[in-house]
Amino acid sequence: MQLAGHEAYHLHELVLGSANMVTTLSYFVKHVQDTELKSIMARQYRLHIQDYNLKVEYMQNPEGPRAEVPVPPLNPVLESFTESPVAHYTPYVPRADIQQFSDREIATSYLLALKRSGRETSWAALETANPSLRCLLEDGFVMNSHHAYEIWEWMVKHGYYPLQPASSDILNTVEDMYNSLDQPQPTGIH
C-alpha cells in the first residue's frame, strides 16, 4: 500500500512512541507496588504490544495489517463522575533526587504518556488520507483514551487527581451563553 510522505513520517513517529510506551510500561509493571495498578498496567501492556506490532506490520506489509488495534471497552468504576471518593487530596512535590518511582509517580507518568500518545495519534488520523491507516489510528486513539481513563480513575480513587463538581456560577455562566437553534434550511436549497 502506498503512503503519502507525511503519512509515513506520522506512522514512523507513532511507531517510535509505541516502542517507547512498551519499554516504559515494561519497567513500570515490574516496579509498581499497588496490586490493582499493577493488574491494570499489565493488562494494558499486552494491548500496547499488540498495537505496536500492528503499526510495524502496517509499515512492512503493503496491504496493511491483518488485524485491528485491540480497543478495550470503557468500564467506569467511580460511583460519581463529578465528586471524588476521597475527602482530601494527597499533596505532591516533585523529587529531585529519586532512586525509585512511587506508584503515584508511575501512574502520573503513564497517564501523561497516554494523553500525549492519544493527542499525537488523533492528530495523525486527522491528517491521513489512506482510509485503512486512518481507521488503524482512530482505533489507537480510542485505546489510549480508554487506558488513560482507567489510570485516571485509579488516581482519583487514591486522592492523586482532583475531581469535583463545577460551581453553580460556572454552570450558570456557560448555560446562559448559548441558545438552541431551530433547524433552518440552508439558503439556496428547496
C-alpha positions, 0 to 999 in steps of 0.5 A, a space after each residue: 500500500 502506498 503512503 503519502 510522505 507525511 503519512 509515513 513520517 506520522 506512522 514512523 513517529 507513532 511507531 517510535 512512541 509505541 516502542 517507547 510506551 512498551 519499554 516504559 510500561 515494561 519497567 513500570 509493571 515490574 516496579 509498581 507496588 499497588 496490586 490493582 495498578 499493577 493488574 491494570 498496567 499489565 493488562 494494558 501492556 499486552 494491548 500496547 504490544 499488540 498495537 505496536 506490532 500492528 503499526 510495524 506490520 502496517 509499515 512492512 506489509 503493503 496491504 496493511 495489517 491483518 488485524 485491528 488495534 485491540 480497543 478495550 471497552 470503557 468500564 467506569 468504576 467511580 460511583 460519581 463522575 463529578 465528586 471524588 471518593 476521597 475527602 482530601 487530596 494527597 499533596 505532591 512535590 516533585 523529587 529531585 533526587 529519586 532512586 525509585 518511582 512511587 506508584 503515584 509517580 508511575 501512574 502520573 507518568 503513564 497517564 501523561 504518556 497516554 494523553 500525549 500518545 492519544 493527542 499525537 495519534 488523533 492528530 495523525 488520523 486527522 491528517 491521513 488520507 489512506 482510509 485503512 491507516 486512518 481507521 488503524 489510528 482512530 482505533 489507537 486513539 480510542 485505546 489510549 483514551 480508554 487506558 488513560 481513563 482507567 489510570 485516571 480513575 485509579 488516581 482519583 480513587 487514591 486522592 492523586 487527581 482532583 475531581 469535583 463538581 463545577 460551581 453553580 456560577 460556572 454552570 450558570 455562566 456557560 448555560 446562559 451563553 448559548 441558545 438552541 437553534 431551530 433547524 433552518 434550511 440552508 439558503 439556496 436549497 428547496 
